[in-house]
Amino acid sequence: MVVNGKYTHGGDVYSREVSLDFSANVNPFGTPEKVVSAIYAAAADLAAYPDPYCAPLREKLAGMLGVGPRDLVCGNGAAELIYQFALALAPQKTLLPVPSFSDYESALTAAGRRAEHYELRRENGFEVTGDIISKIDSDTDLVMLCSPNNPTGRCIERALLLDILARCRETGTWLFLDECFLELTDSDKAFSLTPYLRENDRVFLLRAFTKAYGMAGARLGYAVCRNAAMLDAICAVSQPWNVSSLAQAAGLAALDCPEWPEMARELFKTEKPYLIGELARLGVSVLPGDANYLMLSGEPGLAAALAEKGILVRSCANYRGLTDGDLRIAVRTRRENEALIRAIGEIKNA
């Protein structure tokens, strides 16, 4: 909750007049009608407490992922699970690539812990490279990764991710991998560690319904982990009934809409190249990425200028290692993308 502090994420459509929101990287088609209908139907039973175990949802997720229901824990959005994991593990030494999602470090701070930063370099596109292996030793309690990374959009190459996994197994290190954007990633880069969980019980995979199914307002995330002690520890630091009955109903309905993220991926095949080409025409530097968003650089003041036009983009100034000239934009529909390009052109030509 933000009371007196500064809001530091995308999607702030409440404190200003917004006509287009490119700051939140959700499915551009919004929420499936089946999900909306399920929420309406579930509202008839609001007098009852929600299932504290999310049992039907975990059962359905388990069948789709090829894991057991006991290997899953649900949360009030992926963000809650980040904080719960940090509190449950309380790692003394965490290796965290930066720039990356700010809530990882915030969660460690809330747990009374600090991160050791592995700095990604602008000159190689903020890519995680093989030298991270040498940073992981027997004193490293936790490695926190995000693939594709936020805000850079870069996936960790399959071979390197498996090498990191092997190194963590050698050193007894926990591997936290955020896969929340994976369902909207270029198909050739969308590599999940889910099939490798059977042999690795110190891996915590984070997922959410937020992006792929346009469900940011419902707050529903989940994690896959084969370590029963860790899942018990997370439950011990969770408040009861943390996942509402509306969110659980929405999740069950979303799993019946596998075409929804696929529709978005098909759209991105044309819209991402369109945006990259048009931005290049305007002289805007775009970081090559694999996700449903793009990182721009060298554009100080552009986010504020676009906000004056009612268009939100994500300033990356509060990411460690980035500046006001770094921005993140979602890939959306052609009509919306054209409006963004027109606005940027007007600003740069003013």
C-alpha positions as MATLAB code, in Angstrom:
seq = 'MVVNGKYTHGGDVYSREVSLDFSANVNPFGTPEKVVSAIYAAAADLAAYPDPYCAPLREKLAGMLGVGPRDLVCGNGAAELIYQFALALAPQKTLLPVPSFSDYESALTAAGRRAEHYELRRENGFEVTGDIISKIDSDTDLVMLCSPNNPTGRCIERALLLDILARCRETGTWLFLDECFLELTDSDKAFSLTPYLRENDRVFLLRAFTKAYGMAGARLGYAVCRNAAMLDAICAVSQPWNVSSLAQAAGLAALDCPEWPEMARELFKTEKPYLIGELARLGVSVLPGDANYLMLSGEPGLAAALAEKGILVRSCANYRGLTDGDLRIAVRTRRENEALIRAIGEIKNA';
ca = [
       0.000    0.000    0.000;
       1.199    3.517   -0.820;
       0.064    6.039    1.786;
       2.519    8.903    1.906;
       5.322    7.397   -0.153;
       6.004    7.868   -3.837;
       4.403    5.429   -6.277;
       7.258    3.668   -8.080;
       5.588    1.217  -10.471;
       3.768    1.406  -13.786;
       0.008    1.563  -14.161;
      -0.621    4.689  -12.074;
      -3.870    5.648  -13.813;
      -5.493    6.983  -10.644;
      -3.546   10.137   -9.852;
      -3.789   11.769  -13.289;
      -5.860   11.855  -16.444;
      -4.667    9.092  -18.758;
      -5.747    8.355  -22.307;
      -3.175    5.632  -23.075;
      -1.183    3.508  -20.640;
       2.079    2.069  -21.986;
       3.591    1.850  -18.495;
       1.998   -1.497  -17.500;
       2.980   -4.554  -19.540;
      -0.314   -6.430  -19.531;
      -2.039   -8.241  -22.366;
      -3.224   -5.516  -24.794;
      -6.507   -7.389  -25.274;
      -7.368   -6.852  -21.617;
      -9.229   -9.475  -19.591;
     -11.036  -12.474  -21.135;
     -14.819  -12.177  -20.921;
     -14.921  -15.633  -19.340;
     -12.805  -14.292  -16.458;
     -15.027  -11.255  -15.976;
     -18.116  -13.472  -15.945;
     -16.517  -15.791  -13.382;
     -15.833  -12.846  -11.078;
     -19.453  -11.701  -11.348;
     -20.666  -15.220  -10.556;
     -18.335  -15.580   -7.577;
     -19.589  -12.282   -6.166;
     -22.856  -14.010   -5.241;
     -20.954  -15.841   -2.452;
     -19.070  -12.885   -1.003;
     -20.468  -13.599    2.474;
     -18.358  -16.765    2.642;
     -14.646  -16.790    3.403;
     -12.450  -17.831    0.457;
     -10.815  -21.255    0.359;
      -7.585  -20.653    2.342;
      -5.835  -23.441    0.408;
      -6.889  -22.397   -3.117;
      -7.383  -26.123   -3.614;
      -9.283  -26.237   -6.945;
      -6.968  -23.631   -8.459;
      -3.817  -25.443   -7.342;
      -5.217  -28.737   -8.631;
      -5.911  -27.252  -12.050;
      -2.559  -25.478  -12.223;
      -0.763  -28.669  -11.233;
      -2.366  -30.599  -14.076;
      -1.330  -27.979  -16.611;
       2.241  -27.633  -15.316;
       2.925  -31.316  -14.737;
       3.640  -30.901  -11.029;
       1.782  -31.884   -7.876;
      -0.716  -29.580   -6.112;
       1.566  -29.706   -3.081;
       4.281  -28.046   -5.196;
       2.214  -24.872   -5.592;
       1.430  -21.880   -3.439;
      -0.861  -19.011   -4.447;
      -0.613  -15.392   -3.397;
      -2.271  -12.004   -3.574;
      -0.320  -11.193   -6.719;
       3.270  -12.201   -7.472;
       4.484   -9.259   -5.370;
       3.147  -10.796   -2.163;
       5.015  -14.024   -2.886;
       8.281  -12.120   -3.413;
       7.974  -10.616    0.053;
       6.869  -13.901    1.621;
       9.787  -15.782    0.077;
      12.330  -13.218    1.305;
      10.831  -13.314    4.798;
      10.680  -17.125    4.897;
      14.257  -17.646    3.659;
      15.877  -14.560    5.268;
      19.077  -15.058    3.229;
      22.342  -13.674    4.569;
      23.882  -13.291    1.099;
      21.778  -12.689   -2.011;
      23.164  -12.166   -5.499;
      20.896   -9.820   -7.435;
      21.510   -8.661  -11.026;
      20.700   -4.973  -11.519;
      18.875   -3.238  -13.059;
      15.903   -5.442  -12.254;
      12.465   -5.294  -10.644;
      12.725   -3.087   -7.555;
      10.498   -5.254   -5.355;
      13.193   -7.925   -5.048;
      15.424   -5.544   -3.153;
      12.479   -4.017   -1.281;
      11.429   -7.484   -0.120;
      14.946   -8.263    1.117;
      15.040   -4.941    2.959;
      11.679   -5.684    4.578;
      13.141   -9.011    5.755;
      16.130   -7.195    7.258;
      18.515   -8.365    4.548;
      20.623   -6.718    1.836;
      21.569   -7.765   -1.686;
      24.959   -8.058   -3.311;
      24.596   -6.523   -6.759;
      25.741   -8.098   -9.993;
      25.779   -5.116  -12.331;
      24.506   -5.660  -15.860;
      26.350   -3.574  -18.437;
      24.697   -1.159  -20.812;
      27.321   -1.792  -23.491;
      26.175   -5.412  -23.905;
      22.482   -4.657  -23.654;
      22.146   -5.450  -19.934;
      22.498   -9.157  -20.700;
      23.203  -11.683  -17.945;
      26.458  -13.341  -19.018;
      28.467  -16.361  -17.946;
      30.610  -14.437  -15.486;
      27.715  -14.566  -13.027;
      28.679  -18.205  -12.361;
      31.894  -17.126  -10.639;
      29.900  -14.897   -8.282;
      27.975  -17.860   -6.856;
      29.808  -19.646   -4.044;
      29.021  -21.675   -0.948;
      28.293  -18.464    0.969;
      25.622  -17.416   -1.517;
      22.258  -18.259    0.019;
      20.124  -16.956   -2.836;
      20.331  -15.884   -6.475;
      17.367  -13.814   -7.690;
      16.791  -13.774  -11.444;
      14.064  -12.516  -13.754;
      13.655  -13.903  -17.275;
      12.709  -11.944  -19.254;
      14.165   -9.256  -17.069;
      12.198   -6.188  -16.073;
      12.794   -3.530  -17.403;
      15.303   -4.674  -20.023;
      13.172   -7.409  -21.601;
      16.199   -9.683  -21.976;
      15.790  -13.426  -21.420;
      18.582  -15.467  -19.892;
      19.872  -17.858  -22.528;
      18.762  -21.470  -22.003;
      22.277  -22.905  -21.696;
      23.364  -20.229  -19.219;
      20.232  -20.636  -17.106;
      20.901  -24.359  -16.844;
      24.543  -23.641  -15.917;
      23.366  -21.266  -13.183;
      20.964  -23.939  -11.953;
      23.793  -26.507  -11.849;
      26.076  -24.110   -9.986;
      23.364  -23.366   -7.422;
      22.896  -27.095   -6.901;
      26.654  -27.482   -6.300;
      26.772  -24.675   -3.735;
      23.453  -25.386   -2.019;
      22.152  -21.994   -3.158;
      18.491  -21.172   -3.600;
      17.515  -19.997   -7.097;
      14.559  -17.626   -7.308;
      13.412  -17.223  -10.917;
      10.672  -14.771  -11.867;
       8.877  -16.095  -14.970;
       5.916  -13.697  -14.785;
       6.451  -12.349  -18.313;
       7.310  -15.694  -19.877;
       3.879  -16.352  -21.430;
       4.118  -13.133  -23.448;
       7.725  -13.669  -24.532;
       9.035  -14.461  -28.017;
       8.399  -18.207  -28.348;
      12.026  -19.072  -29.163;
      13.157  -17.451  -25.907;
      10.359  -18.571  -23.567;
      12.348  -21.137  -21.591;
      10.978  -22.259  -18.213;
      12.716  -24.247  -15.498;
       9.489  -26.052  -14.575;
      10.619  -29.379  -16.171;
      13.789  -29.289  -14.032;
      12.116  -28.998  -10.647;
      12.033  -32.739   -9.988;
      15.821  -32.848   -9.523;
      16.099  -29.420   -7.859;
      14.400  -28.711   -4.565;
      15.997  -25.297   -4.019;
      14.281  -23.549   -6.920;
      11.381  -21.142   -6.526;
       9.594  -20.249   -9.776;
       7.334  -17.204   -9.681;
       4.355  -16.842  -12.030;
       1.259  -14.619  -12.226;
      -2.020  -14.225  -14.080;
      -1.431  -10.461  -14.202;
       0.286  -10.038  -17.547;
      -0.917  -12.865  -19.764;
      -4.592  -12.607  -18.812;
      -4.938   -8.882  -18.075;
      -5.747   -9.528  -14.409;
      -3.633   -6.928  -12.579;
      -6.640   -5.740  -10.579;
      -7.558   -9.247   -9.414;
      -4.152   -9.822   -7.731;
      -3.322  -13.465   -8.336;
       0.133  -14.973   -8.456;
       1.565  -18.403   -7.759;
       4.874  -20.127   -7.246;
       6.102  -23.605   -8.112;
       8.561  -25.235   -5.707;
       9.252  -28.855   -4.720;
      10.639  -27.940   -1.296;
       7.852  -28.674    1.191;
       9.704  -26.991    4.052;
       9.961  -23.747    2.096;
       6.286  -23.800    1.154;
       5.395  -24.433    4.798;
       7.598  -21.494    5.819;
       5.854  -19.249    3.293;
       2.446  -20.291    4.577;
       3.643  -19.529    8.111;
       4.351  -15.898    7.198;
       1.175  -15.455    5.127;
      -1.984  -13.902    6.418;
      -5.043  -16.198    6.280;
      -7.410  -15.922    3.309;
      -4.861  -13.862    1.362;
      -6.310  -14.880   -2.031;
      -9.891  -13.705   -2.458;
     -12.658  -15.944   -3.744;
     -13.014  -13.573   -6.715;
      -9.335  -13.972   -7.616;
      -9.532  -17.759   -7.305;
     -12.586  -17.885   -9.571;
     -10.834  -15.602  -12.044;
      -7.767  -17.848  -12.097;
      -9.800  -20.980  -12.747;
     -11.584  -19.257  -15.630;
      -8.339  -17.892  -17.076;
      -6.889  -21.393  -17.299;
      -9.748  -22.208  -19.661;
      -8.553  -19.437  -22.011;
      -5.177  -20.681  -23.324;
      -5.824  -18.760  -26.541;
      -5.603  -15.427  -24.707;
      -1.810  -15.163  -24.328;
      -1.425  -16.779  -27.757;
      -3.489  -13.972  -29.329;
      -1.175  -11.448  -27.725;
       1.975  -13.247  -28.898;
       0.631  -13.209  -32.466;
      -0.011   -9.472  -32.183;
       3.503   -8.845  -30.918;
       4.979  -10.516  -34.019;
       3.882   -7.490  -36.047;
       3.592   -4.738  -33.448;
       6.994   -5.076  -31.817;
       8.896   -4.728  -35.123;
       6.584   -1.833  -36.044;
       7.390    0.024  -32.838;
      11.121   -0.668  -33.107;
      11.195    0.592  -36.694;
       9.163    3.733  -36.004;
      11.171    4.605  -32.919;
      14.402    4.175  -34.870;
      13.001    6.512  -37.532;
      12.490    9.107  -34.800;
      16.046    8.644  -33.560;
      15.073    6.786  -30.376;
      17.458    4.080  -29.188;
      15.711    0.765  -28.454;
      17.275   -2.099  -26.518;
      16.787   -5.461  -28.264;
      14.564   -7.583  -26.052;
      12.442  -10.712  -25.951;
       9.412   -9.576  -23.945;
       6.141   -7.735  -24.597;
       7.802   -4.416  -23.768;
      10.735   -2.359  -24.979;
      13.377   -0.389  -23.136;
      14.342    2.965  -24.625;
      17.428    4.967  -23.733;
      18.790    8.471  -24.187;
      15.431   10.227  -23.822;
      15.506   12.406  -20.662;
      12.265   14.279  -20.130;
      10.277   12.204  -22.621;
       8.177   10.435  -19.963;
       7.096   13.758  -18.461;
       6.338   15.225  -21.888;
       4.198   12.238  -22.820;
       2.362   12.445  -19.498;
       1.350   15.985  -20.425;
      -0.359   14.431  -23.438;
      -2.132   11.855  -21.282;
       0.192    8.985  -22.282;
       1.919    7.005  -19.550;
       5.249    5.271  -20.103;
       7.462    3.821  -17.396;
      10.342    6.025  -16.360;
      13.199    3.773  -15.273;
      14.940    6.468  -13.248;
      14.292    4.600   -9.984;
      15.916    1.374  -11.222;
      19.427    0.872   -9.873;
      21.916    1.762  -12.624;
      19.424    3.546  -14.894;
      18.593    7.216  -15.458;
      15.746    9.534  -16.389;
      16.662    8.935  -20.026;
      15.743    5.245  -19.757;
      12.110    4.334  -20.388;
      10.040    1.176  -20.708;
       7.030    0.943  -22.999;
       4.529   -1.866  -23.466;
       3.766   -3.251  -26.910;
       0.076   -2.658  -27.551;
      -2.370   -2.583  -30.489;
      -1.593   -0.830  -33.774;
      -3.997    2.025  -33.040;
      -2.399    2.656  -29.660;
       1.132    2.215  -30.972;
       0.481    4.711  -33.749;
      -0.815    7.229  -31.213;
       2.354    6.810  -29.152;
       4.596    7.264  -32.181;
       2.687   10.400  -33.222;
       3.068   11.867  -29.744;
       6.785   11.131  -29.578;
       7.236   12.652  -33.048;
       5.414   15.829  -31.980;
       7.572   16.129  -28.867;
      10.846   15.590  -30.689;
       9.903   17.986  -33.479;
       8.600   20.741  -31.219;
];
